Amino acid sequence: MNNTTIHPLLSRLDIFKSSILKLLRFLLTVALLLCVGVSELLADDPGIAKVRLIQQSDSSFHFEVDIPQAFLGSFKEPILPNGFTITNPQREFQAEWVTLKADITCSSDGFQASDVIILPWARNAVDITAQWNDGNTYKGFFTRSLNGIHVPLNQIMAVEHTWADVLSSFFISGLKHWKFKLVHLLFIVCIALAVPVKGVFRLLLLFALGQMTTMVLAEMRIIGFDLLYADLILLLLVIYIAYYLYLSKVPPYLSILVFFVALLHGISFGNELQTEKLMLTQRIQAIFAFNLAIDALNYASAGLLVVLSYFSRKLNIKSSLLAVFSGSMAVFCVLFIFEDNLWAGKKHTLDFQNLGNEVMVQTSTNNPIESTGVSRSKGFMTTPIMVFLSVEPYEVRKEVLIKGTEVVRILGLEVDQGNIMTTQQQAEIKAKLVQLIGEKDRTIVNNSAVFAESVTANFVRLGKGGVSINETAVDVVLDEAIVGISLNYLTDNYPDSIRSSWDLFPETKDVDLSMVDPHATIAAVLKPENNSIKWKSRIKGFKVPALEPIEVESEPIAIVSYSLWLCLIVVFIALWFFNRSHVYKARTKVYFLSLTMLGFALFPFARPALGFSIVSHAKPSLEKGEILLSDLLTNVYRAFDKKQEDEVYDRLALSVSNEQLAEIYLQNRESMALENRGGARATVDELSISKLHKIDKIETNNYLADVEWAVRGSVNHYGHTHYRQNKYRALVTFIIDEEVWKISDIEILDARRLY
């Protein structure tokens, strides 16, 4: 190749290289611009959308969500269950925010507890409020997963499962489990080969009695191991029977083995129920339904096999061949279970529908709140004066931010050379602002004039995490100085409406207004000709539920079944000693067996709650203990919804013993407090028991629980919603005081702030 050929090629390579570099510079510039734009949008983005679901009739609902206008294009319609449609979509614009509204209708009976709403939004989480026609209002907090934000309806609605719901659900579970790896079918084949027809049904009756006996053990809190191991033991019984069949012998101790294998199978199912949030009576009903399904299929398949065995005799099939086949299949099933379940770590053979509503759902293992920041604010003032209205249970706060230059103009002050506000001037400025704004304040709550309980002023600083108070006074530059004024009003409950007016305006004549409550975010711009502040609750008629003492309730007990069995024992003993011949009569056996089975049939249902102190004051079960501790701890946290100390003590006294009132008051007052926020404290929205390890009885009416719980709350502070979630493990001592449950001591073992 000569030089004349090489030079044009090199020239073309240089041009191509130059073009690539220009393209890379262009793409890098675009990327930087996009990053700056997205960063600014995220700075304006609270990250957590407030959603409202309001039921209007049995089949119609109203749906609302408040979002920044900058993210309007990223919101899509919610994905609803089948049969639901979205109609009448609307947009209500307000300053930099927009409220999206729509109606939801369905042809059925409305949302069910098993339904899930999927919100395909690029939000960190949603804070949803659901109001139902029965007057109940629920709040839920759900985080983002890879395929959107999942909102299970059973977390934001009343879920009451009747005995019929429990029976139908677990009866179906029993039907599904019967065919697991052909274990039960092989068992029926073997016993059909091992004993005559009458003996088959006697053995199945023993199997049913063994399973039903587990209901009594469940009431005694006795549970077995994983159900998978019980199925393996049943397969070993099949191999045992097949071996003796091959030897043409009757398996020894067969009746006893069948009964105890059934007993192990039943209590192992009780172990599987530990993943379910069921009360004791519901747990016993679930065991009854599950075992009933197993027994029903056992009898049905045994009857079918008896018919088939009649025809097999005509084919002259040797029973030893069938025994070898059954035993071989059992060995194969054992190996199959080892490979498919045990070695793969799949010990759970059942996948129940969760019937409980005590667990707080989080749809993502990652914490997007912590990684991207909770409720980000702009970090700067959009107008020289900004007004914020924060509505909380039992308290309304009007908060004002004023730039230093505007403070000087309003108060007519002179600043030292260098435009520096000294600490001495700051004290004077705060006192004058408190007097000025306090005198001009006119606020009406629920059509009644109210006066601020307190008016405070502080020099503050702004950041992505909201407004922080300068705890220590230092000289500040006038252009960087910001004063925050807070007016606090106490209310008897959650207000329905608030009206006020604003008279101080900067030279620009615009004042940004932000109104935040637990359910909604509203924005507006105040002007001299339109200076009215009007707030109205988006959840009509919402009231904070009153705190109630947790009264001691009697435990339900199967007194009818126990009485029936006790009578049978007495009659049996009497017949044995006075007329033993009657014991061996077939009619007597039928009577005894029928009444025994009747006792088992009544055991899950005939369970009245007795008022005897020996029963009602027994150590609570773990299921009841979770509910009891959840109610007690919720009462403790909610006592601090009130702001006055004497009212907090009165509310604490409902659930805390007198000796520990002061200690628990001091211990919990700071647990949900926000740092550098002037004493602002999060209102608890949800408390959930993560795990109740054990409950020990210390002495009469005195119990000690090792428990873990998580508590989530939120507070609005200068238009910025702060979320807090803490997790604790503690030894909680609770007692019975005049037929009321109370906490007498809390020893914190571990405390962690999740966000």
C-alpha positions in Angstrom: 0.0 0.0 0.0 1.5 3.4 -1.0 1.4 6.7 0.8 -1.3 8.2 -1.5 -3.6 5.5 -0.3 -2.7 5.8 3.4 -3.2 9.6 3.8 -6.9 9.7 2.8 -7.6 6.8 5.2 -6.0 8.6 8.1 -7.8 11.7 7.3 -11.2 9.9 7.3 -10.2 8.3 10.7 -9.5 11.8 12.2 -12.8 13.1 11.0 -14.6 10.1 12.4 -12.7 10.5 15.7 -13.6 14.2 15.9 -17.3 13.5 15.2 -17.3 10.9 18.0 -15.8 13.3 20.5 -18.3 16.0 19.6 -21.1 13.6 20.0 -19.8 12.5 23.4 -19.5 16.1 24.5 -23.0 16.8 23.4 -24.4 13.7 25.2 -22.4 14.7 28.3 -23.8 18.2 28.3 -27.4 16.9 27.9 -26.8 14.4 30.7 -25.6 17.2 33.0 -28.6 19.4 32.1 -30.9 16.5 32.8 -29.2 15.7 36.1 -29.6 19.4 37.2 -33.3 19.4 36.1 -34.1 16.1 37.8 -32.3 17.2 40.9 -34.4 20.3 41.1 -37.5 18.3 40.5 -36.6 15.9 43.3 -35.9 18.8 45.5 -39.5 19.9 45.0 -40.8 16.3 45.4 -42.1 15.2 48.8 -41.5 11.6 47.7 -44.6 10.3 49.5 -48.0 10.9 48.0 -51.0 11.4 50.2 -54.0 9.3 48.8 -57.6 9.2 49.9 -60.1 6.4 49.1 -63.6 7.4 50.2 -66.6 5.0 49.9 -69.7 6.7 48.7 -72.0 3.7 48.3 -71.7 -0.1 48.3 -70.4 -0.1 44.8 -68.9 3.4 44.3 -65.8 5.1 45.6 -64.0 8.4 45.3 -60.2 8.4 44.8 -57.9 11.4 45.3 -54.1 11.9 45.3 -52.0 15.1 46.0 -48.8 15.5 43.9 -46.4 18.2 42.8 -47.3 19.5 39.3 -43.8 18.7 38.1 -44.6 15.0 38.4 -48.0 15.1 36.8 -46.9 13.3 33.7 -45.5 10.3 35.6 -48.8 9.3 37.2 -50.9 6.6 35.7 -54.3 5.2 36.5 -54.4 2.8 39.5 -54.6 -0.9 38.6 -57.8 -2.2 40.2 -59.3 -5.7 40.7 -61.4 -7.2 38.0 -64.9 -5.6 37.7 -63.8 -2.1 38.8 -63.7 0.9 36.4 -62.4 4.5 36.7 -64.7 7.3 35.6 -64.9 11.1 35.7 -61.2 11.9 36.1 -60.5 15.5 37.2 -57.5 17.8 38.0 -57.6 20.5 40.7 -54.6 22.8 40.3 -53.4 24.7 43.4 -50.2 26.7 43.3 -47.4 24.2 42.6 -49.6 21.2 43.5 -52.4 19.3 41.8 -55.1 17.0 43.2 -56.0 14.2 40.9 -59.6 13.0 41.4 -61.6 10.1 40.0 -64.6 7.9 40.7 -64.4 4.2 41.0 -67.4 2.0 40.3 -68.0 -1.7 40.3 -70.7 -4.1 39.5 -70.1 -6.3 42.6 -70.3 -5.5 46.3 -67.2 -3.3 46.4 -63.7 -4.0 47.6 -63.0 -7.3 49.4 -60.4 -7.9 52.0 -58.5 -10.1 49.5 -58.3 -7.3 46.8 -55.1 -5.4 46.1 -54.8 -2.0 44.4 -51.5 -1.4 42.5 -50.3 2.2 42.0 -47.8 2.3 39.1 -46.3 5.5 40.3 -42.7 6.7 40.6 -43.1 7.6 44.3 -41.2 6.3 47.3 -44.4 5.5 49.1 -48.0 6.4 49.6 -49.7 7.5 52.8 -53.3 6.4 52.2 -56.5 7.2 54.1 -59.6 5.1 53.6 -63.0 6.1 54.8 -65.8 3.5 54.7 -69.6 3.8 54.9 -69.6 2.2 58.4 -67.9 5.3 59.7 -64.5 3.7 60.2 -61.3 5.4 58.9 -58.0 3.6 58.4 -54.5 4.8 57.5 -51.9 2.8 55.7 -48.3 3.4 54.6 -47.0 1.3 51.7 -43.6 1.5 50.0 -42.6 1.0 46.4 -41.6 -2.3 44.8 -40.3 -3.0 41.4 -43.8 -3.3 39.9 -45.4 -0.4 41.7 -46.9 0.3 45.1 -49.2 -2.5 46.3 -52.0 -1.6 48.6 -53.7 -4.7 50.2 -57.2 -3.7 51.1 -57.2 -5.9 54.2 -54.7 -3.4 55.7 -57.1 -0.4 55.3 -60.5 -1.9 56.0 -62.3 -3.8 58.8 -61.6 -7.5 58.4 -63.8 -9.8 60.4 -63.6 -13.5 59.4 -66.5 -15.5 60.5 -66.3 -19.1 61.5 -67.7 -19.9 58.1 -64.8 -18.1 56.4 -62.3 -20.0 58.4 -63.9 -23.4 57.8 -64.2 -22.9 54.1 -60.7 -21.6 53.7 -59.0 -24.4 55.6 -61.3 -27.1 54.3 -60.0 -26.2 50.8 -56.5 -26.3 52.2 -57.1 -29.8 53.5 -58.4 -31.0 50.1 -55.4 -29.6 48.4 -52.9 -31.1 50.8 -54.5 -34.6 50.6 -52.9 -35.1 47.2 -49.4 -34.0 48.3 -46.9 -36.4 46.8 -49.7 -39.2 46.8 -48.9 -39.8 50.5 -52.4 -40.2 51.7 -53.5 -42.2 48.7 -50.7 -44.7 49.3 -51.7 -45.0 52.9 -55.3 -45.9 51.9 -54.1 -48.5 49.4 -51.9 -50.2 52.0 -54.6 -50.4 54.7 -57.1 -51.6 52.1 -54.8 -54.5 51.3 -53.8 -55.2 54.9 -57.2 -55.6 56.6 -60.8 -56.6 55.6 -63.3 -54.0 54.5 -64.7 -53.4 57.9 -61.2 -53.1 59.3 -60.3 -50.4 56.8 -63.1 -48.1 58.0 -62.2 -48.9 61.6 -58.7 -47.8 61.0 -59.9 -44.7 59.2 -62.1 -44.0 62.2 -59.0 -44.3 64.4 -57.1 -42.0 62.1 -60.0 -39.4 62.3 -60.0 -39.7 66.1 -56.3 -39.1 66.2 -56.5 -36.0 64.1 -59.5 -34.6 66.0 -57.7 -35.1 69.3 -55.2 -32.5 68.2 -57.9 -29.8 68.8 -57.6 -30.6 72.5 -53.8 -30.4 72.3 -54.1 -27.1 70.4 -56.1 -25.6 73.2 -53.3 -26.7 75.5 -50.8 -24.9 73.2 -49.1 -28.2 72.2 -47.9 -28.1 68.6 -45.8 -30.5 66.6 -43.1 -30.1 63.9 -43.4 -29.2 60.2 -46.2 -30.9 58.4 -43.7 -32.2 55.9 -42.1 -34.4 58.5 -45.5 -35.8 59.5 -46.1 -36.8 55.9 -42.7 -38.5 55.9 -43.7 -40.5 59.0 -47.0 -41.4 57.3 -44.9 -42.8 54.4 -42.8 -44.8 56.8 -46.0 -46.3 58.1 -46.9 -47.2 54.5 -43.5 -48.9 54.0 -44.1 -50.8 57.3 -47.5 -52.0 56.2 -46.2 -53.0 52.8 -43.4 -55.0 54.3 -45.8 -57.2 56.3 -48.1 -57.5 53.4 -45.2 -58.9 51.3 -44.7 -61.4 54.1 -48.5 -62.2 54.1 -48.7 -61.1 57.7 -51.0 -58.6 59.6 -48.8 -55.7 60.7 -48.6 -55.7 64.5 -49.8 -52.7 66.5 -51.4 -51.3 63.4 -54.3 -49.6 65.2 -52.1 -47.9 67.7 -49.7 -46.7 65.0 -52.5 -45.3 62.8 -53.9 -43.4 65.8 -50.5 -41.9 66.8 -49.4 -41.1 63.2 -52.7 -39.2 62.7 -52.1 -37.4 66.0 -48.7 -36.3 64.8 -50.2 -35.2 61.5 -52.8 -33.1 63.2 -50.5 -31.3 65.7 -48.0 -30.7 62.8 -50.8 -28.9 61.0 -51.1 -26.8 64.2 -47.5 -25.9 63.8 -48.1 -24.7 60.3 -50.9 -22.4 61.6 -48.2 -20.4 63.6 -47.7 -18.3 60.4 -51.4 -17.3 60.6 -52.7 -14.5 62.7 -55.6 -16.5 64.2 -57.1 -16.4 67.6 -57.3 -19.7 69.6 -60.9 -20.5 68.7 -60.2 -19.7 65.0 -57.1 -21.9 65.2 -59.1 -24.8 66.5 -61.8 -24.3 63.8 -59.0 -24.3 61.2 -57.7 -27.7 62.5 -61.2 -29.1 62.5 -61.9 -28.0 58.9 -58.5 -29.2 57.6 -58.7 -32.6 59.3 -62.3 -33.0 58.2 -61.2 -32.5 54.5 -58.5 -35.1 55.0 -60.8 -37.6 56.6 -63.6 -37.1 54.0 -61.1 -37.9 51.1 -59.8 -40.8 53.1 -63.2 -42.4 53.3 -64.1 -41.6 49.7 -60.9 -43.1 48.3 -61.2 -46.1 50.6 -64.7 -46.7 49.4 -63.5 -46.5 45.8 -60.6 -48.9 46.4 -62.9 -51.4 48.0 -65.0 -51.5 44.8 -61.8 -51.8 42.7 -60.4 -54.5 44.9 -63.5 -56.6 44.2 -62.8 -56.5 40.5 -59.0 -57.1 41.1 -59.8 -60.4 42.7 -61.3 -61.6 39.5 -58.0 -60.7 37.7 -56.1 -62.9 40.3 -53.6 -60.1 41.1 -51.5 -61.3 44.0 -51.6 -59.0 47.0 -47.9 -59.4 47.4 -47.4 -57.7 44.1 -49.6 -54.8 45.1 -47.7 -54.6 48.4 -44.4 -54.4 46.5 -45.8 -51.7 44.3 -47.1 -49.7 47.2 -43.9 -50.0 49.2 -41.8 -49.1 46.2 -44.0 -46.0 45.5 -43.6 -45.0 49.2 -39.8 -45.3 49.0 -39.9 -43.2 45.8 -42.1 -40.6 47.5 -39.7 -40.4 50.4 -36.7 -39.8 48.0 -38.8 -37.3 46.0 -39.6 -35.3 49.2 -36.0 -35.3 50.2 -34.9 -33.9 46.9 -37.8 -31.6 46.1 -38.4 -30.3 49.6 -35.8 -31.0 52.2 -32.7 -30.4 50.2 -34.3 -27.4 48.5 -35.2 -25.9 51.8 -39.0 -26.0 51.1 -40.4 -27.3 54.3 -43.7 -25.6 54.1 -46.2 -27.6 52.1 -49.1 -25.2 52.5 -49.6 -21.7 51.3 -52.5 -20.2 53.3 -54.3 -17.0 52.5 -53.4 -14.5 55.3 -56.4 -14.0 57.4 -54.9 -11.6 59.9 -54.8 -7.8 59.6 -52.4 -7.0 62.4 -49.3 -7.0 60.3 -48.0 -3.8 58.7 -47.3 -4.6 55.0 -44.1 -3.4 53.3 -43.8 -4.3 49.6 -40.1 -3.8 49.3 -37.2 -5.1 51.3 -35.2 -2.0 50.4 -36.0 1.3 52.2 -36.6 3.9 49.5 -37.4 6.5 52.1 -34.0 6.3 53.8 -32.1 6.1 50.5 -33.7 9.1 48.8 -34.9 11.2 51.8 -38.3 11.5 53.3 -40.5 14.4 52.2 -37.9 16.5 50.6 -38.4 20.3 50.6 -37.0 22.9 48.3 -34.4 24.1 50.7 -35.2 27.8 49.9 -38.0 30.3 50.3 -40.2 30.9 47.3 -41.5 34.2 48.6 -40.2 36.6 51.3 -43.0 35.5 53.6 -44.4 32.0 53.7 -47.4 30.8 55.8 -48.0 27.2 56.8 -51.1 25.6 58.4 -50.5 22.2 60.0 -53.5 20.3 61.2 -53.0 17.5 63.7 -55.2 15.6 66.1 -55.9 17.9 69.0 -53.7 20.7 67.7 -53.5 23.3 64.9 -50.3 25.2 64.2 -49.9 28.3 62.1 -46.3 28.7 61.1 -44.6 31.6 59.4 -41.2 32.0 57.8 -40.0 35.6 57.2 -36.7 36.5 55.5 -34.4 38.8 57.5 -34.7 41.7 55.0 -38.4 41.5 55.3 -38.3 41.5 59.1 -36.2 44.7 59.1 -38.7 46.4 56.7 -41.8 45.3 58.7 -40.4 46.3 62.1 -38.5 49.4 60.8 -35.2 48.3 62.3 -31.7 49.5 61.6 -29.0 46.9 61.1 -25.3 47.4 62.1 -22.7 48.0 59.5 -22.0 44.9 57.4 -25.7 43.9 57.5 -25.1 41.6 60.5 -27.9 40.7 63.0 -26.3 40.4 66.4 -27.6 38.0 69.0 -28.8 40.9 71.0 -30.8 42.2 68.1 -32.2 38.7 67.4 -33.8 38.6 70.9 -35.4 42.0 70.3 -36.6 41.0 66.9 -38.2 37.7 68.2 -40.0 39.5 71.0 -41.4 42.2 68.6 -42.6 39.6 66.0 -44.3 37.5 68.6 -46.2 40.6 69.8 -47.0 41.8 66.3 -48.3 38.6 64.9 -50.0 37.5 68.1 -52.0 40.8 68.1 -53.0 40.5 64.5 -54.0 36.8 64.6 -57.6 36.0 64.0 -58.3 32.3 63.7 -61.7 30.4 63.7 -61.8 26.7 64.2 -65.2 24.9 63.6 -66.9 28.4 63.4 -65.5 29.3 66.9 -62.8 31.9 67.5 -59.7 30.4 69.1 -56.6 32.0 70.6 -53.1 30.7 70.4 -52.0 28.7 73.4 -48.4 29.8 72.7 -46.6 32.0 70.2 -42.9 31.4 69.7 -40.2 32.8 67.4 -36.8 31.4 66.5 -34.1 32.0 64.0 -34.1 29.0 61.7 -32.2 27.5 58.8 -33.5 25.7 55.7 -32.3 22.4 54.2 -33.5 19.4 52.3 -34.8 18.0 55.5 -37.1 21.0 56.2 -36.8 23.8 58.8 -34.3 23.4 61.7 -34.2 25.7 64.7 -30.9 27.4 65.6 -30.6 26.1 69.1 -27.6 28.4 69.9 -27.9 32.1 68.9 -25.1 33.4 66.7 -24.6 36.5 64.6 -26.1 36.1 61.1 -25.9 38.0 57.9 -29.1 39.9 57.1 -29.6 38.3 53.7 -29.3 34.8 55.1 -31.4 35.3 58.2 -34.8 33.6 58.5 -37.2 33.9 61.4 -39.8 31.2 62.1 -42.9 32.0 64.1 -45.2 29.3 65.4 -48.7 29.8 66.8 -50.2 26.7 68.5 -53.9 26.2 69.0 -55.4 23.3 71.0 -58.6 21.6 69.9 -60.9 19.0 71.4 -60.6 16.7 68.4 -59.7 16.7 64.8 -61.3 19.9 63.3 -63.7 20.1 60.4 -62.8 23.6 59.2 -60.4 26.4 59.8 -60.6 30.1 58.7 -58.1 32.8 59.1 -56.6 35.9 57.4 -53.2 37.3 56.7 -52.4 41.0 56.8 -48.6 41.2 56.6 -47.4 41.3 52.9 -44.0 41.9 51.4 -43.4 44.4 48.7 -43.9 41.6 46.1 -47.5 41.2 47.4 -47.3 37.4 47.2 -47.3 35.0 50.2 -47.1 31.3 49.5 -49.5 29.3 51.6 -49.2 25.5 52.3 -51.8 23.6 54.3 -50.9 20.1 55.4 -52.9 17.6 57.4 -52.6 13.8 58.0 -54.7 13.1 54.9 -54.0 15.8 52.3 -51.7 18.6 51.1 -53.2 21.9 49.9 -51.3 24.9 48.4 -52.3 28.5 47.5 -51.0 32.0 47.1 -52.2 34.8 49.4 -52.5 38.4 48.1 -53.7 41.6 49.7 -57.0 41.4 47.8 -57.4 37.7 48.6 -55.9 37.1 52.0 -58.2 34.4 53.4 -56.9 31.1 54.7 -59.5 28.5 54.3 -59.0 24.8 55.2 -61.6 22.1 55.2 -61.1 18.4 56.0 -61.0 16.2 53.0 -62.3 13.3 55.2 -65.7 14.5 56.2 -66.7 13.8 59.8 -63.3 12.3 60.7 -62.7 12.1 64.5 -59.9 10.7 66.4 -61.1 7.5 68.2 -61.3 7.9 72.0 -58.9 6.0 74.2 -60.5 3.1 76.1 -59.2 1.0 78.9 -58.4 -2.6 78.0 -60.8 -4.7 80.0 -60.1 -8.3 81.0 -62.1 -10.7 78.9 -62.9 -14.2 79.7 -61.3 -16.9 77.6 -63.7 -19.1 75.6 -63.6 -22.7 76.6 -65.2 -25.9 75.1 -67.2 -26.6 78.3 -69.9 -28.5 76.4 -67.5 -31.0 75.0 -65.5 -31.4 78.2 -68.7 -32.0 80.1 -69.9 -34.6 77.6 -66.7 -36.5 77.7 -66.6 -36.3 81.5 -70.1 -37.8 81.6 -69.0 -40.6 79.2 -66.1 -41.4 81.5 -68.3 -41.6 84.6 -70.8 -43.8 82.8 -68.1 -46.1 81.5 -66.6 -46.5 84.9 -70.0 -47.2 86.4 -70.8 -49.8 83.8 -67.4 -51.4 84.2 -67.8 -52.0 87.9 -71.6 -52.7 88.1 -72.6 -54.2 84.7 -69.5 -55.0 82.7 -71.3 -57.1 80.1 -73.0 -53.9 78.7 -69.6 -52.4 77.9 -69.0 -55.1 75.3 -72.4 -54.8 73.6 -72.3 -53.3 70.1 -75.1 -50.9 70.9 -73.1 -49.5 73.9 -70.0 -49.1 71.7 -72.0 -47.2 69.1 -73.4 -44.9 71.8 -70.0 -44.2 73.3 -68.4 -43.6 69.9 -71.3 -41.4 68.7 -71.2 -39.2 71.8 -67.4 -39.0 71.6 -67.5 -37.8 68.0 -70.3 -35.4 68.9 -67.9 -33.9 71.5 -65.3 -33.4 68.8 -67.9 -31.8 66.4 -69.0 -29.3 69.1 -65.4 -28.6 70.3 -64.7 -25.8 67.8 -68.0 -24.1 68.1 -69.7 -24.6 71.5 -67.1 -22.4 73.4 -68.8 -19.9 75.7 -66.7 -17.4 77.6 -66.9 -18.1 81.3 -66.7 -15.4 83.9 -64.8 -17.4 86.4 -61.7 -15.6 87.6 -59.7 -18.8 87.4 -60.4 -18.8 83.7 -60.4 -15.1 82.8 -57.2 -14.4 84.8 -55.2 -17.3 83.3 -51.9 -16.5 81.4 -52.8 -15.0 78.0 -52.0 -17.1 75.0 -49.4 -15.8 72.5 -52.2 -14.9 70.0 -54.2 -13.0 72.6 -51.0 -11.5 74.1 -50.1 -9.9 70.7 -53.5 -8.2 70.5 -53.4 -7.2 74.2 -49.9 -5.7 74.0 -50.6 -4.0 70.7 -53.7 -2.3 72.3 -51.8 -1.3 75.5 -48.7 0.1 73.7 -51.0 1.9 71.2 -52.8 3.6 74.1 -49.4 4.6 75.6 -48.3 6.3 72.4 -51.6 7.8 71.6 -51.7 9.4 75.1 -49.2 11.9 73.8 -51.6 13.1 71.0 -52.7 15.6 73.6 -50.2 18.4 74.3 -50.9 19.4 77.8 -49.1 17.4 80.5 -52.0 16.8 82.8 -54.1 15.4 79.9 -51.3 13.1 78.8 -51.1 11.7 82.4 -54.8 11.2 82.5 -54.7 9.3 79.2 -51.7 7.3 80.3 -53.4 6.2 83.5 -55.9 4.2 81.4 -53.2 1.7 80.4 -50.3 2.3 82.9 -50.1 1.6 86.6 -49.8 4.6 88.9 -46.4 3.6 90.1 -44.9 3.8 86.6 -46.7 6.8 85.2 -43.9 9.3 85.6 -41.2 6.9 84.3 -43.1 5.8 81.2 -44.1 9.4 80.5 -40.5 10.5 80.4 -39.4 7.4 78.5 -41.9 7.8 75.7 -42.1 11.6 75.4 -38.8 11.7 73.4 -39.2 8.4 71.5 -41.0 10.0 68.5 -39.5 13.5 68.9 -37.8 15.2 65.9 -34.3 16.6 66.3 -34.0 20.4 66.1 -37.6 20.9 65.4 -38.6 22.9 68.5 -40.2 19.9 70.3 -42.3 18.7 67.4 -43.4 15.2 68.0 -44.7 12.6 65.5 -48.2 11.5 66.0 -48.4 7.7 65.9 -50.2 6.3 62.9 -49.6 2.6 63.3 -48.1 0.2 65.8 -47.5 -3.5 65.0 -46.2 -6.4 67.0 -43.3 -7.9 65.1 -42.8 -10.9 67.4 -44.0 -12.0 70.8 -41.3 -14.3 72.0 -42.9 -15.5 75.2 -45.2 -14.6 78.1 -44.2 -15.7 81.6 -46.4 -15.6 84.7 -44.5 -13.8 87.5 -47.3 -14.0 90.1 -51.0 -13.8 90.3 -52.3 -11.3 87.7 -48.8 -10.3 86.9 -47.1 -11.2 83.6 -43.8 -10.6 81.8 -43.6 -10.5 77.9 -40.6 -10.5 75.7 -41.9 -8.6 72.7 -40.7 -6.7 69.6 -42.7 -4.0 68.0 -42.5 -1.3 65.3 -44.2 2.1 65.6 -44.7 4.6 62.7 -45.7 8.2 63.0 -45.7 11.5 61.1 -45.7 15.2 61.9 -46.1 18.3 59.8 -43.5 21.1 60.5 -43.5 24.3 58.4 -45.3 22.6 55.5 -42.9 19.6 55.6 -44.1 16.1 56.6 -41.6 14.2 58.6 -42.0 10.4 58.9 -40.5 8.3 61.7 -40.4 4.6 62.3 -38.8 3.0 65.3 -38.3 -0.6 66.2 -38.0 -1.9 69.8 -37.5 -5.0 71.8 -38.4 -4.8 75.4 -39.5 -6.8 78.5 -43.0 -5.5 79.2 -44.6 -6.2 82.5 -48.4 -6.0 82.5 -50.9 -6.6 85.3 -54.6 -6.8 86.0 -55.7 -3.8 88.0 -59.4 -3.8 88.9 -60.3 -5.9 85.9 -58.3 -3.7 83.5 -55.0 -4.6 81.8 -52.2 -2.1 82.5 -48.5 -1.9 81.9 -46.4 -1.7 85.0 -42.9 -1.6 83.6 -41.1 -1.4 80.2 -37.4 -2.4 80.1 -36.1 -1.5 76.6 -33.6 -4.1 75.4 -33.0 -2.7 71.9 -34.1 0.5 70.2 -33.5 1.3 66.5 -34.7 4.2 64.3 -35.5 2.7 60.9 -36.1 6.2 59.3 
